[in-house]
Amino acid sequence: MSSRATERLEADVAVVGAGPAGIAAAVTAARGGGQVLLLDEGIRPGGRVWQSGGEVHLPATARLWLERLEESGARLIRGAAVVDAEAGGRLLADVRGRALRVQAPRVILATGARERFVPFPGWTLPGVMGVGGAQALLASGLRLAGRRVVVAGSGPLLLPVAAAMLAAGADLRLVAEQAPGGRVLAFARAIWRSPSRISAAARYRLRFRRVPYRTGCWVTRADGDGVVQEVTLTNGWRTWRERCDVLAAGYGLVPAMEMARLLGCEVENGRVVVDDEQRTTVAGVWCAGEPTGVAGAVAAVAEGEIAGASAAGVAIPGRAHRVRRRELRLARAMEVAFALRPELRIVPDGETVVCRCEDVRLAELRPEWDARHAKLVTRAGMGACQGRVCGPALEILFGWEQPAVRPPILPVPIATLIEGGEGVAEVRGGGAGSPPPSG
Ligand SMILES: Cc1cc2nc3c(=O)[nH]c(=O)nc-3n(C[C@H](O)[C@H](O)[C@H](O)COP(=O)(O)OP(=O)(O)OC[C@H]3O[C@@H](n4cnc5c(N)ncnc54)[C@H](O)[C@@H]3O)c2cc1C
């Protein structure tokens, strides 16, 4: 039995994830006057795009929402990785090795998205990284003076990362977008009514204007002696090699839905199903931001406001629905434009590692299996990342749906599970604060 006491908190609304969606949700819910708890595993609020620190300069909107959060009365708990959730608003979080039990009748999930990897021979070599990973390293001050860099994969994220690579001193050789040129152009036409997006894309492109941006071209392998030295690319009829010291390759984003799936929320077409007020199919659970579909920070804020207002029973800010509709339209256009080409499925060979944590190679898997069977037979998806990287990759390679989610959804010290393992009923009976209102 652990000698350390589990901390227990009660709130009217608990928000998981302090990115743009979670911050907007917490701020808006706090207007209702109830206790709002915002939990995030990160050390600072802001999620992927609004995190200050390092060399990051935050946009005005981010600063505004972070100020609002400070003034809102919502309580932010940093470094709180929510690892388990049960119906009725019972959450278990690990806060730097300590268990925290939260009881809240209304829970808003705002857990964001993560980068999608598609395996190719050599993708696990040192020097090969995700586009988002490269972006995070650059934001924390990575310098690349004179190092040859190739940026590849898919989606708008390639542009800021390519520009940031150059700014960090890289010898940027090529930006390779797998989507065909016609689709990328169609997307540019779809966003022409969004001047901020057009100007941001143009600004990034100008910064690396001397470097080729090739559409309809993708990585087929990376090679090197202990570290990446060369990448092979193709456009379907011509194959060529580029010498490089760094290869940043990422294929868009996938919604982080583990918490929603753990709670039994319905998921369709790879996103959490929500109604007009961001309610999921489970009573007392709302979802906002990227888990409901990758649509960017503006949509995430609008959804957060809607979810926060709905959960707290306050008026939904007037423009939120209109903004959400507009942003979701653009998001669908982005989805169509940057849909992954089927050729990516035949890029890995039998020796290609598909599950990095458990070192499972493609040849060990059989197409007639499903993800659960593959897990049982080969341990694919059973490692530290719990299928976060290989799950979406296997979905692309084999069409396998992700297996059921089990707690803990994030790696956590065993002490936290032991400490936090007792029933939350105890929280209700003897915990701090007044009993939660029904909702
Ligand atoms: C790798 C990557 C790079 C990106 N780069 C850009 C960019 O350059 N420009 C741009 O406009 N957009 C970028 N985006 C997209 C942008 O992040 C989203 O559009 C926006 O942040 C969505 O906001 P959100 O609140 O839905 O999610 P996020 O900002 O991702 O916030 C989710 C938060 O939930 C927390 N969380 C998740 N699970 C748990 C848990 N179990 N317990 C506790 N906390 C949890 C995370 O720590 C995170 O802080 C990027 C996304 C990714 C994944």
The ligand as an ORCA input file, in Angstrom:
! r2SCAN-3c Opt
* xyz 0 1
  C       2.847     18.225    -34.651
  C       1.917     19.350    -34.906
  C       2.372     20.550    -35.428
  C       1.482     21.598    -35.712
  N       1.951     22.773    -36.240
  C       1.085     23.778    -36.537
  C       1.532     25.028    -37.070
  O       2.706     25.234    -37.290
  N       0.615     25.979    -37.335
  C      -0.705     25.787    -37.083
  O      -1.509     26.679    -37.333
  N      -1.161     24.612    -36.576
  C      -0.297     23.612    -36.308
  N      -0.753     22.428    -35.798
  C      -2.195     22.274    -35.623
  C      -2.596     22.912    -34.313
  O      -1.873     22.304    -33.293
  C      -4.053     22.711    -34.069
  O      -4.805     23.214    -35.120
  C      -4.513     23.406    -32.785
  O      -3.522     23.420    -31.824
  C      -5.723     22.676    -32.303
  O      -5.981     22.994    -30.982
  P      -6.511     21.879    -29.960
  O      -6.788     22.606    -28.709
  O      -7.597     21.096    -30.598
  O      -5.302     20.856    -29.791
  P      -3.829     21.020    -29.212
  O      -3.296     22.362    -29.423
  O      -3.067     19.876    -29.761
  O      -4.012     20.816    -27.645
  C      -4.303     19.581    -27.072
  C      -3.770     19.584    -25.659
  O      -4.261     18.417    -25.007
  C      -3.255     17.927    -24.152
  N      -3.552     16.522    -23.895
  C      -3.793     15.554    -24.785
  N      -4.064     14.402    -24.174
  C      -3.996     14.650    -22.841
  C      -4.175     13.847    -21.677
  N      -4.513     12.555    -21.757
  N      -4.004     14.424    -20.471
  C      -3.691     15.739    -20.366
  N      -3.498     16.545    -21.430
  C      -3.659     16.005    -22.664
  C      -1.972     18.165    -24.916
  O      -0.863     18.233    -24.029
  C      -2.261     19.498    -25.592
  O      -1.769     20.584    -24.809
  C       0.118     21.411    -35.480
  C      -0.338     20.201    -34.918
  C       0.549     19.191    -34.606
  C       0.046     17.916    -33.985
*
